[in-house]
Amino acid sequence: MAIWETATAGALARGVTVRLSSGAEFEVARVDSPFLGMDQMVCLIEDTPTRWHAYPTMRDAEVEIRRGA
């Protein structure tokens, strides 16, 4: 069973599965930081053969990360 923990967006690394406030889940392929030239912003990127998704957020924003399978 997966366990969801809270972390700050700025602390995330490639390969982590996140759950957004919308309920969408994806594996982070890349973290762009700083984003748009702003040190306080990051952009979490999902990049798969079937989908590309970018989630810009504040570096100190809380997101849920999955631990375990």
N, C-alpha and C positions, 0 to 999 in steps of 0.2 A: 504494500500500500504506500502511495506517495505521501510524503509529509511536506506541507507548504510552510515556508518560513519567510519572514519579512527581512528585506535587505534594502540598502540604498542603491539607486540606479548607478551611481558613480563607482560602486564597488564590484559591479558585475564584470564577468569575463566571458569570452567565447565558450560556447558549449553548454551554458546554463539554460535550463528551461524556465521561462517566466510566465506568470499569469497576470494579465492586465486587469484593470478595474472593470473592463467590459466583459471579462470572463474568457477572452481569447488567450490561448496558450501557444507559445512558440519557442524554438531553440534559438538562442542568440548566436548568429554567425559572426557578427562584428559589432564592436562598440566604437562609435565615432565620438571623440572627445578631444578638444572642445568642439562643440557643434555650432555651426554658423558663426564661428569666431568668438563665441561666448564661453568663457571658462566655466560658468555655472550650468551649462547645458550639455547633455549627452544625447546620442541617438542610438537606440538599440535596433539592430538590423537583423531581419530574418531573410535568408537567401537559400531557397530550395529550388529544385527543378520545376516545381509546380507553382511556387508563390514567392513573391518578394514583398516585404513589409518593413516600413520604417516607423519607429515609435520615438519621436523626440520628447524629452522630458527634462526636468531639472535634475542636476547631479545629486541633490539631497532628497529627491522624491523616494517614497517607499514603494517597492514592488514586491510581489511574492515570487519566491524561487522554489523549485521542486527539489527535494532531497529524497533519494531512494527511488525505487522503480514504480 
